[in-house]
Every structure is written in structure tokens, then in C-alpha cells.
Amino acid sequence: MTVASIGAIIRSFVDGVIALNEQREILWHDIKEDIPINISKGMTISSFMECDNKHFINNETFLLDLNGKQLSFDVKVLSTEDTIIFLCLKDLTNETTNLEERLYCLEKIIDSLDEGVMMSNSEGEITLYNEAQEKMEGLISQNIIGKHLWSVYNYNPQYSEHKHTIKTGKPIFSRYRAHSTINGIPKYVNYSTYPIQKDGKTIAVFSLSTNESKLKDRLHQTIEQKRQANVTHQEKVHSKNGTIFTFNDIKGKSLVLLDLIKEAQNVSIHNADTLIVGETGTGKELFAQSMHNHSPRANKPFVAINCAAIPENLLESTLFGTVKGAFTGATDQIGLFEYAQDGTLFLDEINSMPITLQTKLMRVLQERLVRKVGSNDVAPVKCTIISACNEDPEKLIAENKMRIDLFYRIAHTSLYIPPLRERIEDVHFFINYFLDTYQRKLAKSVPILSNSLQKSLLQYSWPGNIRELEHMIENLIIRVPENATAIEVNHLPSYMRGKILVVHSTTSFEESNEIKRPLKKIFKSSEKQLIETTLVQSNWNVSQAAQKLGITRQSLQYHIKKHDLEKPTI
């Protein structure tokens, strides 16, 4: 082949080619017209550019600024009978400008999306936050770009999903949570989180969020209208699907409870695994059944199991199933994951599950595949998982009683049911509600509560929550004499009378409220100021501040969100 034919082939891939002999004389050239190089055959390359031998080593690259153009020269040496040097030109002048323009266009495209986009780097700092995400969460990008996610959303860095994805390199799919609030109202979004990897290393993480509020509201209205239009049919469905409760069965009038019911209804529309946190007696299964019956899965099975009531070896076979011969006495049996089919599996008191079994459960939830004990075959997990926990998950994780990776998988979204002692309005409500209920149930009319007993009941901390209050009222109605003019403290069962009298004798009703319920005492005037002051005094340690205020950590987090309080940045 001739120099010209070889040069022509190379020219099809670059902006220009110059062929030289060993004396650096030009043998042939073909260069784009807009590249300002005035050369001719026979000229030496040094006549228009400074160069020496080191520039003409095979596969070497060097740059040249010429008449406002930035040129790149790739050297290709062809050794045949005569050595030919080909200089392959590329015009780099517009590449920097093109990159800037491309980046600008990409940012505009991202801002025009209906989906929210948020990206953070390997340090957890927010690097991208588009307009759709601003509208969903009520935040302003210029105020949060460059800040750490946990400082913006006020949570422990240990629980950062972006940080977890940076570490594992694995995406997190279909979460439904509220990370921010607008005027005290949580802003829920459905989102997935993905790693960005380069050369095998995760360099950034981004989340795509969708605001499904309109669709959710329409779906919610459709489900609610259908439920109300055919109550008889729904009652039949409940008897068949393993439930007895709906949201209509959740009683109370406190604002925090009404907000929680609305939040649970919103969550139930999505097939998101949910963790319900609440003390014993707050009604966790009541919420779980109601969520199932409010969801598109209402006509599917609801299967419940108390993880604390079954020994570890039996719990594993109960959940996953067994095959004959897996162990002595084992038979072919499907587990609850398969039995629940497309419905809901409710794992109550999941915090009592042994760590070894938590590991196996975590794999099932991650892969959505279940393997029977003693079998190599797997079956798909189609049900939604609702778990319940009667202790603070953060405390359980810190004490190594719950695996953090299991928490991530069971708590795609989470609900916190405040204890009764933090809902004074509901204490009033339930006293009257249970009095009316059990008078009708027991066919017995009783007088009103005395002022002394009412005050005692309102200041009592109710460690057993609603269940304890219900049993106490039932006992009162049974025990009060027919000729009594009022229900007094001495009509209480002895086990309750001792507790009530201890509290009553140590402090007055007003003092008890001041000590045990400081938030309720000043609710109308300076709740926000008290919370903010206590947080500052505790250096924004939420656990310490909650202890000082006499409320739980989750309740304090609720009030922080309600009042839009933010930890000051330094």
C-alpha cells in the first residue's frame, strides 16, 4: 500500500493526518479545512512547530496550540523498507466547551423530569437535587447541595441508605418513606436507590423518587368507596382472609393517632414491607390487619405469627416449611411464607427472633425466595411482610439484638404507635368508650367516675397501654356495687389499686403532669420552644433530650418533624 492509501484510512478516524519520512519531511497530508496548518509536501515538520526526537516515538501523544486551536498529535510509526511516521491530528478546541454544554443540557433534562433525582458522593454529601425533588420534599437545592444527607434530614448516619449502598454497591428498591415535612405534614415519596460505579468502585449514589399522591388518593378513594358500598361483603372477606379488624376499629381522637391512621392508610396502598414499632398493648396487630384490609390484597390471606411464642427450631420450620426426612419426625409441610401466597405475613415481636434465624430471614427477604428445611428447591415469596417490634430498633441494633441489614429489609417504611401515656386525649376517650362498651356488654349500669379516680387514671403511666386500660375498666364495672353513687379508687382491683395509690400519694395530678408530661402541660403555648431548648442543652442528642422531656425517642422525633426543627449546622 502507498503512503497516501494508508493515510486515507487513518484520516477516516481523525481530523487530519501528516505522513513524514525519517528526516521529518512531509510526504503526504490531509487535514480538515478549519484546522489552520499551512503546509506542503517536502517541508520539514520543524518549520511550523517546535519538536525533537522524543515527539516521534511510536504511540506517543503530544499537544500543540496553533492559531487558537488546541491540537492533539498521536504518533504512529510504520516500519517497512522505509520508516514512515504518521501524525494523527485531533482538534480538542471544542471538546472542553462541548463537555460543559453537555453537562448543562443534562442538568436541564434532569430538572425537567417529573421524577425526583437526588445524588450524593462517597462522603454522603448531596451533589444533585432536581426541581421535582424540591417540590416533593419542600426543600431548596441551593440550601442543601454540599451538605451531608443526615444533617439535612436529621437522622443517624449509621442508618443512611446512600451510605449503605456506597458500602455494598447494591441498589435498594421500592422504599416508601417521608424524609422531610412541610408544615408538620410528612411528605411521603416512593423511591429506589442505585449505585454509580466506575472501574469496579462505587463513586456515587442516586435516588429516583416518584410522587404518587394523586394516584394514591384516587386509589384510596376507590378502595374506601368500595368498602363502604358493600360492608356485608367486606365482613365475609374478613372472615375468610384471617382478619377481624379494619381502620374503623381503631378508636381514639388524638391528633397524633389520626395522623398515624392516615399515614398507615397511605402506606397500605403500596406493596412495601413495613415495620410497626410500639409498646405492648398499643395495637400493632390491629394496625397490621387494618392495613391489609385497606390494601389491594384485602381478599388475600392475612397470616400472623408471634415470633416470641415459638421455639427457634420450630419457628424456622414454621416460617420456611419442611420436607419429609429433614429431621426426625419431619413431614412435607409448606411454610407461612408460601401459605400467605399474595397476601400479608405478619411477624409479631420480630425483635425476639434469634440472631441466627434473623440471618436466614434476611436472605429470604433479600432474594424473595424461600427454601424449605431439608430441601434444595426454592419457591418465590409473593406476600408483603409486616413486622412488629415492641422495642426501639436503634436500641436493639446497638445492643446486637437485631441485625442492621435485617432492619433495612423489614422496614422499607415504618410506623411508630405512641404509647397511651403520650396521648392524654385518648386516655379520656378510652375511659368513656370502655365504660359504655362494657356496660352494654355486661348489661350493667354504673355511676360516673369520681374526680379523684379520674385524676388518678389520667396521671397513671399505663405501661400496658390500651389493653391494660380496657381490662381495668371491665374490672371496675364488674366490681362496683349497684348502690354506689360514684366509682372510687377503692373499687379498683387490688393489683391496680396499689399502683394508682403509689402514684397518687407521691404527687398531685398537676405535679404529675408537670413531671411526666411536660409537653402536654405547655402544649398550647411553648411546646416548640421547650423541645428546641432541650435539644440544644442535650447537644441535639435525641435520646438524652427525650429522657429529659419524659417521652420516648420516637415521640420526640415526631415532634421535631412536626415543628420543622433542624439541627444547626456549623
Buried (B, 14 or more C-beta within 10 A) or exposed (E): EEBBEBBBEBBEEBBBBBBBBEEBBBBBBBBEEEBEBEBEEEBBBEEBBEBEEEBBEEEEEBEBEEEEBBBBBBBBBBEEEEEBBBBBBBBBBEEEEEEEEEEEEEEEEBBEEEBBBBBBBBEBBBBBBBBBBBEBBEBEBEEBEEBBBBBBBBBEEEBBBBBBBBEEEEEBEEBBBBBBBEEEBBBBBBBBBBBBEEEEEBEBBBBBBBBBEEEBEEBBEEBEEEBEEEEEEBEEBBEEBBBBBBBEEBBBEBEBBEBBBBBBBBBBBBBBBBBBBBBBBBBBBBBBBBBBBBBBBBBBBBBBBBBEEBEEEEBBBBBBBBBEEBEEEBEEBEBBBBBBBEBBBBBBBBBBBBEEBBEBBBBBBEEEBBBBBBBEEEBEBBBBBBBBBBBBBBEBBEEEBBBBBBBBBBBBBBBBBBBBBBBBBBBBBBBEBBBEBBBEEEEEEBBEBBEBBBBBBBBBBBEBBBBBBBBBBBBBBEBBEEEEEBBBBEBBBEEBBEBBBEBBEEBEBEEBBBEBBBBBBBEEEEBBEBBBEBBEEBEBEBBBBBBBBBBBBBBBBBBBBBBEBEBEEE
